[in-house]
Amino acid sequence: VQLVESGGGSVQSGGSLRLSCAVSGITFRHYTIAWFRQIPGKEREGVACTGGVDDDIYYADAVKGRFNIVRDNAKNAVYLQMDSLKPEDTAVYYCATDGFCHSDTGARPSEYDYWGQGTQVTVSS
């Protein structure tokens, strides 16, 4: 199983970025997929997730209304559209699959088996 993120970069506060994650090696449409982020010295946190069969979608409170997770089963890809970015969104963003998207708490890093390499997002004020 391979996940490859792209689309990170540097942007000013209020700007937008679109992250992409290409997934191979699994029957993509059957699997939950999630975006996480991590700041050095802090724990990895779930940002958004979407189920496979059940199509549940969850957003962390910190990004709700600004980020949008979209999966394209035909392309085996998932995207994270990030708008109204803030300096506190600065982190390395990871996509992951083969886990759970809990309706109340979202995605937990320990529950995911496959990870991408991460892509840096930097938001300047």
C-alpha positions in Angstrom: 0.0 0.0 0.0 1.4 3.4 -0.9 0.1 6.9 -0.2 1.8 10.0 -1.8 0.8 13.5 -0.7 1.4 16.6 -2.7 0.2 20.2 -2.7 1.9 21.6 0.4 3.7 24.9 0.4 3.8 28.4 1.9 0.9 30.8 1.9 -0.1 33.9 3.6 -2.8 34.0 6.3 -6.2 33.9 4.7 -5.0 32.0 1.6 -5.8 28.6 0.3 -4.1 25.3 -0.5 -5.3 22.0 -1.9 -3.5 18.9 -0.7 -3.7 15.7 -2.7 -3.1 12.1 -1.7 -2.8 9.4 -4.3 -3.4 5.9 -2.9 -2.4 2.6 -4.5 -2.4 -1.1 -3.4 -5.9 -1.3 -1.9 -9.5 -1.3 -3.1 -9.7 2.4 -2.3 -13.4 2.8 -2.1 -13.7 0.3 0.7 -11.4 2.1 3.1 -11.6 5.0 5.4 -9.1 7.7 4.7 -8.0 10.6 6.9 -5.8 13.7 7.0 -3.7 14.3 10.0 -1.2 17.1 10.9 1.7 17.4 13.2 3.7 20.2 14.6 7.2 19.4 15.9 7.0 18.5 19.6 3.3 17.9 19.5 1.2 14.8 19.0 -0.2 14.1 15.6 -3.9 15.2 15.4 -6.7 14.2 13.1 -7.9 17.0 10.8 -10.6 15.3 8.7 -11.7 11.8 7.7 -14.1 10.1 5.4 -15.5 6.6 5.6 -15.3 4.0 2.8 -18.6 2.2 2.7 -20.5 4.5 5.1 -19.4 7.9 3.7 -19.2 9.4 7.2 -17.2 12.7 7.2 -15.7 14.3 10.3 -13.8 17.6 10.7 -11.9 18.7 13.8 -13.4 21.8 15.4 -10.2 23.8 14.5 -10.8 23.4 10.8 -14.6 23.0 10.5 -16.0 25.5 8.0 -12.6 26.1 6.4 -11.4 22.7 5.3 -13.1 20.3 3.0 -12.2 16.6 2.5 -13.1 15.1 -0.9 -12.5 11.5 -2.1 -12.4 10.5 -5.7 -12.9 6.7 -5.8 -12.4 6.7 -9.6 -8.9 8.2 -9.2 -8.0 6.5 -5.9 -7.3 9.9 -4.4 -8.4 12.1 -1.6 -8.1 15.9 -1.4 -8.0 18.4 1.4 -9.1 21.8 0.3 -7.9 24.3 2.9 -9.3 27.8 2.8 -9.0 30.8 5.2 -5.7 29.4 6.4 -4.3 30.6 9.7 -0.7 30.6 11.0 -1.8 27.9 13.5 -2.5 25.6 10.6 1.2 25.4 9.9 2.2 21.7 10.2 3.2 18.6 8.3 0.1 17.1 6.8 -0.3 13.4 6.4 -2.9 11.2 4.7 -3.5 7.7 6.1 -5.8 4.8 5.4 -7.1 1.6 6.9 -8.5 3.0 10.1 -11.7 4.4 11.5 -13.6 7.7 11.1 -15.5 8.0 14.4 -18.5 10.2 14.2 -17.8 12.0 17.4 -14.0 12.1 17.6 -12.8 11.6 14.1 -9.6 9.8 13.3 -7.0 8.5 15.8 -3.5 8.0 14.6 -3.0 4.7 16.4 -5.8 3.2 14.5 -4.3 3.8 11.0 -2.0 1.3 9.3 -0.8 3.0 6.2 0.7 6.5 6.0 2.1 8.9 3.4 5.4 10.7 3.8 3.8 14.0 4.7 3.8 17.4 3.1 4.7 20.7 4.8 2.1 23.5 5.0 3.4 26.9 6.2 1.1 29.8 6.8 2.6 33.2 7.5 0.9 36.1 9.2 
